[in-house]
Amino acid sequence: MKWIYIAAGIATYLKMLVLPNLALDTSELSIVEMVVQDTGVPNAVSGIIFRNRVYDTIFEVVVFTLAIMGVRFLLADEQPTTTIYQFTDHPSIVLARLGATIAALVSIELALRGHLSPGGGFAAGVAGGTAIGLVAITSSSQWMEAVYQRWHAATWEKIAVLIFIILAVLALVGIEPPHGNLGTLVSGGWIPILNLLVAIKVALGSWAAILLFIRHRGLL
């Protein structure tokens, strides 16, 4: 079977040598322009994810939620560990918290402007989760748990998912606010709000998973 792949690779290489200067198909450029005009946001990727293929994004959010539930189910029968591994030396703590600050600022930027430039809700949520993880490995686990409970993070995570699904359904049936001026912060209909909701959901879900792993494994 491997000889078939080798032959196919050689044939493709020979074709590139014989026909190196093929005409560039500009249809993709016109498609990108159509997506930008249709969604009202310069970031065509965000436009596709949160409007043209928003039904896919709904299930991506649901899958992430199921993943967090899976972590909770997996660790439900385990006893919390008594040993927590964290940074204790001052230089590591300073560097980790500096990295957390930078990651948090990047998360906010991507969440608010992800529809205007490269980035978006999922990337913002990952950056936010990274910031939380860096704080977690330099702080008391009891303090992290207390802050999680005090801010009702689990409740806000559920609210973000619920609002996201409602707005996504409205977008699917064609109900959305005006697109606004292309390139401005308030533009693109529901897209900026959906970006922000995904960022909140992913960051808070990551926080829950981080606390579970620290509680039951002693480290991230």
C-alpha positions as CSV (number, residue, x, y, z in Angstrom):
1,M,0.0,0.0,0.0
2,K,2.9,2.4,0.8
3,W,4.1,2.1,-2.9
4,I,0.8,3.7,-4.0
5,Y,1.4,6.8,-1.7
6,I,5.0,7.0,-3.0
7,A,3.9,6.9,-6.6
8,A,1.2,9.5,-5.9
9,G,3.8,11.8,-4.3
10,I,6.2,11.4,-7.2
11,A,3.5,12.1,-9.7
12,T,2.4,15.2,-7.8
13,Y,6.1,16.4,-7.7
14,L,6.5,15.8,-11.4
15,K,3.3,17.8,-12.2
16,M,4.7,20.7,-10.1
17,L,7.9,20.6,-12.2
18,V,6.1,20.4,-15.5
19,L,3.4,22.9,-14.8
20,P,4.9,25.3,-12.2
21,N,3.2,28.5,-13.4
22,L,-0.5,27.8,-13.2
23,A,-3.0,30.7,-13.4
24,L,-4.0,31.9,-9.9
25,D,-7.6,31.3,-9.2
26,T,-9.0,34.5,-7.6
27,S,-12.4,33.1,-6.8
28,E,-11.3,32.6,-3.2
29,L,-10.6,36.3,-2.9
30,S,-14.1,37.1,-4.1
31,I,-15.5,34.6,-1.7
32,V,-13.7,36.3,1.2
33,E,-15.1,39.7,0.1
34,M,-18.6,38.2,-0.1
35,V,-18.2,36.9,3.4
36,V,-17.0,40.3,4.7
37,Q,-19.9,42.1,3.0
38,D,-22.4,39.5,4.2
39,T,-21.4,39.5,7.8
40,G,-20.3,43.1,8.2
41,V,-17.0,42.2,10.0
42,P,-13.4,42.4,8.5
43,N,-12.4,39.1,10.1
44,A,-13.9,36.6,7.6
45,V,-13.0,33.7,9.9
46,S,-15.2,35.1,12.7
47,G,-17.9,35.9,10.1
48,I,-18.0,32.3,9.0
49,I,-17.8,30.8,12.4
50,F,-20.5,33.0,14.0
51,R,-22.8,33.6,11.1
52,N,-22.4,31.4,8.0
53,R,-21.7,28.3,10.0
54,V,-23.1,29.2,13.4
55,Y,-24.8,25.8,13.7
56,D,-21.4,24.2,13.8
57,T,-20.3,26.7,16.5
58,I,-23.3,25.8,18.6
59,F,-22.2,22.2,18.8
60,E,-18.6,23.2,19.4
61,V,-19.7,25.1,22.5
62,V,-21.8,22.1,23.5
63,V,-18.9,19.7,23.0
64,F,-16.6,21.9,25.2
65,T,-19.3,21.9,27.9
66,L,-19.6,18.1,27.6
67,A,-15.8,17.9,28.0
68,I,-15.9,19.8,31.2
69,M,-18.7,17.6,32.5
70,G,-16.6,14.5,31.5
71,V,-13.7,15.8,33.6
72,R,-16.1,16.2,36.6
73,F,-17.6,12.7,36.0
74,L,-14.1,11.1,35.6
75,L,-12.8,12.6,38.9
76,A,-16.1,12.4,40.9
77,D,-15.2,9.1,42.7
78,E,-11.6,10.1,43.5
79,Q,-10.6,11.5,46.8
80,P,-8.9,14.9,46.8
81,T,-5.2,14.8,47.0
82,T,-3.4,16.1,50.1
83,T,-0.3,17.3,48.2
84,I,-0.6,20.4,45.9
85,Y,2.4,21.1,43.7
86,Q,2.9,24.8,43.0
87,F,5.6,27.4,42.4
88,T,7.2,28.5,45.7
89,D,10.2,30.5,44.6
90,H,9.7,34.2,44.2
91,P,11.1,34.6,40.7
92,S,8.9,31.9,39.2
93,I,5.8,33.4,41.0
94,V,6.6,36.9,39.6
95,L,7.2,35.6,36.1
96,A,4.0,33.4,36.1
97,R,1.8,36.3,37.3
98,L,3.4,38.6,34.8
99,G,2.5,36.0,32.1
100,A,-1.0,35.8,33.6
101,T,-1.5,39.5,33.3
102,I,-0.3,39.6,29.7
103,A,-2.5,36.6,28.8
104,A,-5.5,38.3,30.5
105,L,-5.0,41.5,28.5
106,V,-4.7,39.4,25.3
107,S,-7.9,37.6,26.2
108,I,-9.8,40.9,26.6
109,E,-8.4,42.2,23.4
110,L,-9.4,39.1,21.4
111,A,-12.8,39.0,23.0
112,L,-13.7,42.6,22.2
113,R,-11.9,43.0,18.8
114,G,-11.9,39.4,17.5
115,H,-14.4,40.3,14.8
116,L,-12.1,43.1,13.5
117,S,-8.7,41.4,13.6
118,P,-7.3,37.8,13.8
119,G,-8.6,36.2,17.0
120,G,-12.0,35.5,18.3
121,G,-14.0,34.0,21.2
122,F,-12.3,30.6,21.3
123,A,-8.8,32.1,21.2
124,A,-9.8,34.7,23.9
125,G,-11.1,31.9,26.1
126,V,-7.9,29.9,25.7
127,A,-5.9,33.0,26.7
128,G,-8.1,33.6,29.6
129,G,-7.8,30.0,30.7
130,T,-4.0,30.3,30.4
131,A,-4.1,33.4,32.7
132,I,-6.2,31.5,35.3
133,G,-3.9,28.5,35.1
134,L,-0.8,30.7,35.7
135,V,-2.5,32.3,38.7
136,A,-3.6,28.8,40.0
137,I,0.0,27.4,40.1
138,T,1.2,30.4,42.1
139,S,-1.7,30.8,44.6
140,S,-3.4,28.8,47.3
141,S,-5.9,26.3,46.0
142,Q,-8.3,27.2,48.7
143,W,-8.2,30.8,47.6
144,M,-8.8,29.8,44.0
145,E,-11.8,27.8,45.1
146,A,-13.1,30.6,47.2
147,V,-12.9,33.1,44.4
148,Y,-14.6,30.7,42.0
149,Q,-17.5,30.3,44.4
150,R,-17.6,34.0,45.3
151,W,-17.9,35.1,41.7
152,H,-20.4,32.4,40.9
153,A,-18.3,31.4,37.9
154,A,-20.2,28.1,37.3
155,T,-23.5,30.1,37.1
156,W,-22.1,32.6,34.7
157,E,-20.7,29.9,32.5
158,K,-24.2,28.3,32.2
159,I,-25.7,31.7,31.5
160,A,-23.1,32.4,28.8
161,V,-23.9,29.1,27.1
162,L,-27.7,29.7,27.3
163,I,-27.5,33.2,25.9
164,F,-25.1,32.1,23.1
165,I,-27.6,29.4,22.0
166,I,-30.5,31.8,22.0
167,L,-28.6,34.4,20.0
168,A,-27.3,31.8,17.6
169,V,-30.9,30.5,17.0
170,L,-32.0,34.1,16.3
171,A,-29.2,34.5,13.8
172,L,-30.2,31.2,12.1
173,V,-33.8,32.3,11.7
174,G,-32.6,35.7,10.3
175,I,-33.3,37.9,13.3
176,E,-30.3,40.1,14.0
177,P,-29.4,43.8,14.7
178,P,-28.0,46.1,12.0
179,H,-24.4,45.3,10.9
180,G,-23.3,48.9,11.5
181,N,-20.2,50.4,9.9
182,L,-17.6,47.9,8.7
183,G,-14.5,48.0,10.8
184,T,-16.0,49.7,13.9
185,L,-16.2,48.0,17.3
186,V,-20.0,47.9,17.2
187,S,-20.6,46.1,13.9
188,G,-21.4,42.7,12.6
189,G,-24.8,42.2,14.3
190,W,-24.6,39.4,16.9
191,I,-21.0,38.4,16.1
192,P,-19.2,40.6,18.7
193,I,-21.6,39.4,21.4
194,L,-21.2,35.8,20.4
195,N,-17.4,36.3,20.4
196,L,-17.6,37.6,24.0
197,L,-19.9,34.9,25.2
198,V,-17.7,32.1,23.8
199,A,-14.7,33.8,25.5
200,I,-16.5,33.8,28.8
201,K,-17.7,30.3,28.5
202,V,-14.2,28.8,27.5
203,A,-12.4,30.8,30.2
204,L,-14.7,29.8,33.0
205,G,-14.9,26.2,31.8
206,S,-11.1,26.1,31.8
207,W,-11.2,27.5,35.3
208,A,-13.5,24.7,36.5
209,A,-11.3,22.0,34.8
210,I,-8.1,23.5,36.4
211,L,-9.6,23.5,39.9
212,L,-10.7,19.8,39.4
213,F,-7.3,18.7,38.3
214,I,-5.6,20.6,41.1
215,R,-8.0,19.2,43.7
216,H,-7.7,15.5,42.5
217,R,-4.3,15.4,40.9
218,G,-2.3,18.0,42.9
219,L,-1.1,19.8,39.8
220,L,-2.3,20.9,36.3
